[in-house]
Structures are given as structure tokens and as C-alpha cells.
Amino acid sequence: MPRITITLSEEIYQALKEAATRQRRPMNVIIEESLRMRGIKSRRQAQALVARARQSANLSEEDALTLATGETRKLRHR
């Protein structure tokens, strides 16, 4: 599993540490969950999302990709 180093404000770090303790879960699990909630997806997951959208909406690949990209950007900016 890859490792990264991130810089957090002291306030956010303490909040994350407290949440991990309260929930009895590792900080990395909370961070990964937060990234997923923000719509961060692997290329494979994004391609599967586009394929499902195309199937259910009967869209061309180009139209489905445009729609998926727009929706992902909206979610990330919330």
C-alpha cells in the first residue's frame, strides 16, 4: 500500500485524531472514507460509472463521459 505525507493544520489534525479515537478506527480509514465521499475514484471505478450511466440512459460514450465529468465536478465543488 502506498504511503504519503500530508500537512494538516493543528486544529484539523487534532479533530481527526479525536474522531479516530472516538470511532475506534485508524486515521487512514477516516481519510480514505472522506476522499471517497468527495468523489475521488480510480480510473477503473470512473470507467465503470460511465458504463453504467451509458447503459441506463442509452447515451453515446461521448455524451455519457460529458455527463459524468460534469456531475463529478459538481460533487467535488460542494
C-alpha positions in Angstrom: 0.0 0.0 0.0 1.5 3.4 -0.9 2.3 5.9 1.8 2.0 9.6 1.6 2.9 12.6 3.8 0.3 15.3 4.2 0.4 18.6 6.1 -2.7 19.5 8.2 -3.5 22.4 10.4 -3.1 21.6 14.1 -6.9 22.0 14.5 -7.8 19.5 11.8 -5.1 17.1 12.9 -6.5 17.1 16.5 -10.1 16.7 15.2 -9.0 13.8 13.1 -7.1 12.2 16.0 -10.1 12.6 18.3 -12.6 11.2 15.7 -10.3 8.2 15.2 -10.2 7.6 18.9 -14.0 8.0 19.4 -14.8 5.8 16.5 -12.0 3.3 17.3 -10.8 3.4 13.7 -7.4 4.3 12.2 -7.0 7.8 10.9 -6.1 6.5 7.4 -9.5 4.8 7.2 -11.3 8.0 8.0 -9.2 9.9 5.5 -9.9 7.3 2.7 -13.6 7.4 3.6 -13.6 11.2 3.3 -11.9 11.0 -0.1 -14.5 8.6 -1.4 -17.3 10.8 -0.1 -15.7 13.7 -2.1 -16.0 11.6 -5.2 -12.3 10.6 -5.6 -12.4 7.5 -7.8 -9.8 5.3 -9.5 -9.8 5.3 -13.3 -11.4 1.8 -13.2 -14.2 3.0 -10.9 -14.8 6.1 -13.1 -15.0 3.9 -16.3 -17.5 1.6 -14.6 -19.6 4.6 -13.6 -19.6 5.8 -17.2 -20.5 2.4 -18.5 -23.4 2.1 -16.0 -24.6 5.6 -17.0 -24.4 4.8 -20.6 -26.4 1.6 -20.2 -29.2 3.1 -18.1 -29.5 6.4 -20.0 -28.9 5.0 -23.5 -26.2 7.6 -24.2 -23.3 7.6 -26.6 -19.8 7.2 -25.0 -19.1 10.8 -25.6 -22.4 12.1 -24.1 -22.0 9.8 -21.1 -18.5 10.9 -20.4 -19.5 14.6 -20.7 -22.4 14.0 -18.2 -20.2 12.0 -15.8 -17.5 14.6 -15.8 -19.9 17.4 -15.1 -21.6 15.6 -12.3 -18.2 14.7 -10.7 -17.1 18.3 -10.8 -20.4 19.4 -9.2 -19.9 16.9 -6.4 -16.3 18.0 -5.8 -17.2 21.7 -5.6 -19.9 21.2 -2.9 
